[in-house]
């Protein structure tokens, strides 16, 4: 997958992460790409928007 797929990808990670072990995500034109923050050149997983939103909602639960 190209870093310029649908334009430059801007990767983000949670500001709540303090261990350095987390996932990063980017939003191309469709869906969401997720990668391991320790292996930025490694594999990426593409999720549909509803699947990503479901994951985010689940993580936010107390």
Residue pairs with C-beta under 8 A, 6 or more apart in sequence:
1 33
1 44
3 9
5 28
6 28
6 29
6 30
7 28
7 29
9 26
9 28
9 33
10 26
10 27
11 24
11 25
11 26
11 35
11 40
12 24
12 25
12 26
13 22
13 23
13 24
13 25
13 37
14 22
17 37
20 37
20 38
21 37
21 38
22 37
23 34
23 35
23 36
23 37
24 34
24 35
24 36
24 37
24 40
25 32
25 33
25 34
25 35
25 52
26 32
26 33
26 35
27 33
30 49
31 46
31 47
31 48
31 49
31 52
32 46
32 47
32 49
32 52
33 44
33 45
33 46
33 47
34 44
34 45
34 46
34 47
34 52
35 42
35 43
35 44
35 45
36 42
36 43
47 55
